[in-house]
Amino acid sequence: MDPIKDTIKKVGRTISRHRMLNPGDLCIVAVSGGADSVCLLDILNELKAALGIRLVAAHFDHGLREGEDDAETRFVRDLASSMNLPFESEKAASLMDGASGSVEEKARDARYIFLESLREDLSAQKIAMGHHLNDQAETVLMRLLRGTGPSGLTGIPPFREKAIIRPLIDIKKEEIESYCKARDLTYKVDSSNLQKDYLRNRIRLELLPSLLEYQPRLIEHLGRLAGILRDENAYMEGRAEDWIVRNADLRSTGEVSIPIPSFLGLPQPIRNRVIRQILRKVGKGLRRIDSRHIESVADLGKSKNSHSSLNLPNGLMVQRSYDRMVFRIGEGEELKGFHYLLDGAGTYFIEEIGQTIGLVEVEPKADLNLEGDERTAYLDQEKLEFPLIFRNFRLGDRFVPLGMTGHKKIKDFFIDLKIPVESRALIPLLVSGNQPIWIGGYRIDDRYKVTSKTKRILEVFLHEWMEKDKGPYAR
């Protein structure tokens, strides 16, 4: 058994199976100076001609270990030089201040920001990381201890976000060490990896060795489990994404609204993934979100209370209103009130709702179709008092709905139609004098309808604003 040839061949199969690299790719190799990253750089350097790729060695100095960090930076620089590879590095600002989270989380985030920024600067295609099979096993165990669901048990993906690759993900730690020994490669030992302050370190140093006494092939089994669940999860994530594309309302404010009846009709595993995907989209990630939070959102959808809300970590809020759930960050922005005077025929851009209202006088004739659609209304112009007013809903507004004889509060009209509270301020009213005569997109006042006695007809319509629209308030 040749540890050098066998390991290189195994890594080559991993790269090929996951299509990690393509001919012509420029790949940034993240090198900390430890055995894993040194092995990774050496193997990729051996494979670069066959793969047709170019390499850049990159090192991030976290600035957390006085003396050690500077020595590691020099070591990686010299290592890259010995292979005739370009070298890039950056020293972190203080990781003890700033955003919330552990020092470990801050260090990881800062490292990824550096690598992604470097990838953009160099127009590189890939970033290679040194995670291996033991890291995979540790991750699965750590997430299991923290109470993860099936998605969390998929572990570390071999290929993430189309740029980050992990060629050593099928290689055990002992294989890496054997390779380095056979190749006579020196590397640095990070003293922080021996500290038991971090959960991952305790799993590596205490839990995993104990479990290996019960099952010597546990590392391989956990890696295989992660792979199986990753494939199954990818299928269900795809189904969840298809449902979101067809059913979710993705608002320009960053909010996402979904219909509850359709959502509840999904199988539970797909429902859970719909929730996760929307929370990830709205919250820019799933940090601090666990299975309990996913269950709470699902319960909100099943609740018989038509108006309720749920606060989640990271400022996320899920609000139920009638048959819809809205996902947002914080309470959401309150829509500014608007009030426009419409002097006569023309088109008027209503900035606050991003729509145009058009007024057109049409001639009464026998074949005129007055049914229109929900965004078009026909009114008896002689009963109107100009200038008309176009404004948003206010408490106390009343009108006589078409087909009825008595007054009705517009608030009650909205409630009957189950229009969510947060959506009501987006519904414009056309007003003559102080009287609402058309609830834009819904109903006109019966007293202003066109009859056989009408001599002048005003057609009013709403549509999404486009650059070609012109008018007194077009901007």
Helices and strands as residue ranges (DSSP letters): H 3-17, E 26-30, H 35-51, E 54-61, H 68-82, E 87-91, H 103-122, E 126-128, H 133-146, G 152-154, E 159-160, E 164-165, H 173-182, G 191-194, H 199-202, I 203-207, H 208-214, H 218-247, E 249-250, E 256-259, H 260-264, H 268-283, H 291-302, E 307-311, G 313-315, E 316-321, E 324-329, E 339-342, E 346-350, G 351-353, E 355-362, E 376-380, G 381-383, E 388-392, E 398-399, E 408-409, H 410-416, H 421-424, E 428-432, E 435-439, E 443-444, G 446-448, E 457-464
